[in-house]
Amino acid sequence: MTTSDDFPTDNLDHAFSAVWRMLGEGVSDRRRVFHTPALVSVGLDGWPKARTVVLRSVDRENATLRCHTDLRSPKVAELEGNPRVGVLVYDPGQKLQVCLQGTATIDTNGEIADGAWASSTLWARRCYAAPLAPGTRTDAPFSNLTEALVARQPTEEEAEGGRGNFATITVEVVRVDWLYLLATGHSRALHVRDGAQWTHSWLAP
């Protein structure tokens, strides 16, 4: 496990590897801050939109991150209109901020989405059987769950009713900008991808 005491701020290659390792740890351990980064897109109204997502998959070799979404969510239309996104996470224990930039791809019925759905729990699938599209105005607080599913896990058949609303968002990362906070002086670096190659540069914090 990477800790604030051994983040290698004197070696760009090692620091870059540490960032990807922490992202990977975020997928497997929900207690980690990296499990729930913020995904930032450009709204259809031109304003930036940020929301917390759950990190579901990290592939360092292909420089991709994946999260899941309801196909009816406004962010799907936003990403289809402008696939450029930011992913931001700050770990106060590590004193480390990581900002990633990339392009997002939506998958609804392909191999990625099918595999993600198959590996999802029934509790997770329950969200996609919601009767209203996320962001729909309501007259009162509403869980967006049917009355039958408010207090219990859905059956396989009930959960399958949400499959048509399920989609994956895969972000192909092209820039990684990290900032490490230290009382003795902060450290910052930028990693930029061109094809399969990464270039690494120190930045003034």
C-alpha positions as CSV (number, residue, x, y, z in Angstrom):
1,M,0.0,0.0,0.0
2,T,1.2,3.5,-0.9
3,T,1.3,5.9,2.1
4,S,2.1,9.6,2.5
5,D,5.5,8.6,3.9
6,D,6.7,6.7,0.8
7,F,5.2,8.7,-2.2
8,P,8.3,9.0,-4.3
9,T,8.4,12.8,-5.0
10,D,12.0,12.6,-6.2
11,N,11.4,10.1,-9.1
12,L,8.8,10.8,-11.8
13,D,8.5,7.3,-13.1
14,H,8.0,5.9,-9.6
15,A,5.5,8.6,-8.7
16,F,3.6,8.0,-11.9
17,S,3.4,4.3,-11.0
18,A,2.3,5.1,-7.5
19,V,-0.6,7.2,-8.8
20,W,-1.9,4.3,-10.9
21,R,-1.4,1.9,-8.0
22,M,-3.5,4.1,-5.8
23,L,-6.2,4.3,-8.5
24,G,-6.2,0.5,-8.7
25,E,-6.5,0.3,-4.9
26,G,-9.5,2.5,-5.1
27,V,-11.3,0.0,-7.3
28,S,-10.8,-2.9,-4.9
29,D,-11.2,-1.0,-1.6
30,R,-14.3,1.2,-1.0
31,R,-12.7,2.7,2.1
32,R,-10.0,4.4,0.0
33,V,-10.6,8.0,-1.1
34,F,-9.6,7.0,-4.7
35,H,-12.7,4.8,-4.8
36,T,-14.9,7.8,-5.3
37,P,-13.3,10.5,-7.5
38,A,-15.2,13.4,-9.0
39,L,-16.0,13.2,-12.7
40,V,-16.2,16.7,-14.4
41,S,-17.8,17.3,-17.8
42,V,-19.1,20.3,-19.7
43,G,-22.9,20.6,-19.4
44,L,-25.2,21.2,-22.3
45,D,-25.7,24.7,-21.0
46,G,-21.9,25.3,-21.2
47,W,-21.3,25.2,-17.4
48,P,-19.0,22.7,-15.8
49,K,-20.7,19.8,-14.1
50,A,-19.1,17.7,-11.3
51,R,-20.3,14.6,-9.5
52,T,-18.9,11.9,-7.4
53,V,-18.6,8.5,-9.2
54,V,-17.5,5.0,-8.0
55,L,-14.3,3.9,-9.7
56,R,-15.1,0.4,-11.1
57,S,-12.0,-0.5,-13.2
58,V,-8.5,0.8,-13.8
59,D,-6.3,-0.3,-16.7
60,R,-2.8,1.3,-16.5
61,E,-1.6,-0.4,-19.7
62,N,-4.4,1.2,-21.8
63,A,-4.6,4.3,-19.5
64,T,-8.3,3.9,-18.9
65,L,-10.7,4.3,-15.9
66,R,-14.3,3.1,-15.8
67,C,-17.4,4.0,-13.9
68,H,-21.1,3.2,-14.3
69,T,-24.1,5.4,-14.9
70,D,-27.8,5.4,-15.6
71,L,-28.2,5.9,-19.4
72,R,-30.9,8.4,-18.7
73,S,-28.6,10.6,-16.6
74,P,-27.9,14.1,-18.1
75,K,-24.2,13.4,-18.1
76,V,-24.6,10.8,-20.8
77,A,-25.9,13.5,-23.2
78,E,-23.2,15.8,-22.0
79,L,-20.4,13.3,-22.8
80,E,-21.9,12.4,-26.1
81,G,-21.8,16.1,-27.0
82,N,-18.4,16.8,-25.6
83,P,-16.4,13.7,-24.4
84,R,-13.6,15.7,-22.8
85,V,-13.6,15.1,-19.0
86,G,-11.7,15.7,-15.9
87,V,-11.3,13.2,-13.0
88,L,-10.3,14.7,-9.7
89,V,-9.4,13.1,-6.4
90,Y,-7.8,14.5,-3.2
91,D,-6.6,12.2,-0.5
92,P,-6.1,14.1,2.8
93,G,-4.3,11.2,4.4
94,Q,-1.8,11.1,1.5
95,K,-1.9,14.9,1.1
96,L,-2.1,14.2,-2.6
97,Q,-4.3,15.7,-5.3
98,V,-4.5,13.9,-8.6
99,C,-6.2,15.6,-11.6
100,L,-6.7,13.5,-14.8
101,Q,-8.0,14.5,-18.2
102,G,-9.2,12.4,-21.0
103,T,-12.0,11.5,-23.3
104,A,-15.0,9.5,-22.3
105,T,-16.8,6.7,-24.2
106,I,-20.3,5.5,-23.4
107,D,-21.1,1.8,-23.8
108,T,-24.6,0.4,-23.4
109,N,-24.8,-3.0,-25.1
110,G,-21.2,-3.8,-26.0
111,E,-18.8,-6.2,-24.4
112,I,-17.7,-3.8,-21.7
113,A,-21.2,-3.0,-20.5
114,D,-22.3,-6.6,-20.7
115,G,-19.4,-7.7,-18.6
116,A,-19.9,-4.9,-16.0
117,W,-23.5,-5.7,-15.7
118,A,-22.9,-9.4,-15.3
119,S,-20.4,-8.7,-12.4
120,S,-22.7,-6.2,-10.6
121,T,-24.5,-7.3,-7.5
122,L,-28.3,-7.3,-7.3
123,W,-28.1,-4.4,-4.9
124,A,-26.2,-2.4,-7.4
125,R,-28.6,-3.3,-10.2
126,R,-31.5,-2.0,-8.1
127,C,-30.5,1.6,-8.9
128,Y,-31.0,1.1,-12.6
129,A,-34.6,-0.1,-12.1
130,A,-35.5,3.4,-10.9
131,P,-38.8,4.6,-12.4
132,L,-37.6,8.2,-13.0
133,A,-34.6,9.4,-14.9
134,P,-31.9,10.9,-12.6
135,G,-32.4,14.6,-12.1
136,T,-36.2,14.5,-12.7
137,R,-38.0,17.1,-10.6
138,T,-40.3,15.7,-7.8
139,D,-42.8,17.3,-5.5
140,A,-41.2,15.8,-2.4
141,P,-38.1,13.8,-1.4
142,F,-38.1,10.6,-3.4
143,S,-35.7,7.6,-3.3
144,N,-36.4,6.8,-6.9
145,L,-37.1,3.2,-6.0
146,T,-40.3,1.4,-6.5
147,E,-42.2,0.8,-3.2
148,A,-41.5,-3.0,-3.6
149,L,-37.7,-2.4,-3.6
150,V,-37.3,0.3,-1.0
151,A,-36.3,-2.2,1.8
152,R,-35.1,-5.3,0.0
153,Q,-32.8,-6.6,-2.7
154,P,-34.4,-7.2,-6.0
155,T,-34.8,-10.6,-7.5
156,E,-32.8,-11.5,-10.7
157,E,-35.9,-10.8,-12.8
158,E,-36.6,-7.5,-11.1
159,A,-33.0,-6.4,-11.4
160,E,-32.9,-7.3,-15.1
161,G,-35.6,-4.7,-15.7
162,G,-32.9,-2.0,-15.2
163,R,-30.5,-3.4,-17.8
164,G,-31.7,-1.1,-20.4
165,N,-30.8,1.9,-18.2
166,F,-27.3,0.7,-17.5
167,A,-24.2,2.1,-19.2
168,T,-20.5,2.3,-18.6
169,I,-18.3,5.3,-19.0
170,T,-14.7,4.6,-19.9
171,V,-12.2,7.5,-19.7
172,E,-9.1,7.2,-21.8
173,V,-6.6,9.3,-19.8
174,V,-4.2,11.6,-21.7
175,R,-3.0,13.8,-18.8
176,V,-2.1,13.2,-15.2
177,D,-1.3,16.2,-13.0
178,W,-0.5,15.5,-9.3
179,L,0.2,17.8,-6.4
180,Y,1.8,16.5,-3.2
181,L,1.5,18.8,-0.2
182,L,4.4,19.0,2.2
183,A,5.2,21.5,4.9
184,T,8.8,21.6,3.6
185,G,7.7,22.4,0.1
186,H,5.1,21.0,-2.2
187,S,5.9,18.8,-5.3
188,R,4.0,18.7,-8.5
189,A,4.4,16.9,-11.8
190,L,2.6,16.5,-15.2
191,H,2.4,13.3,-17.3
192,V,1.2,13.6,-20.8
193,R,0.4,10.7,-23.2
194,D,1.0,10.8,-26.9
195,G,-0.1,7.5,-28.4
196,A,1.4,4.8,-26.3
197,Q,4.2,7.1,-24.9
198,W,4.2,9.2,-21.8
199,T,6.3,12.3,-21.2
200,H,7.0,13.4,-17.6
201,S,7.7,16.9,-16.4
202,W,8.1,18.6,-13.0
203,L,5.9,21.6,-12.5
204,A,6.1,24.5,-10.0
205,P,3.4,23.8,-7.3
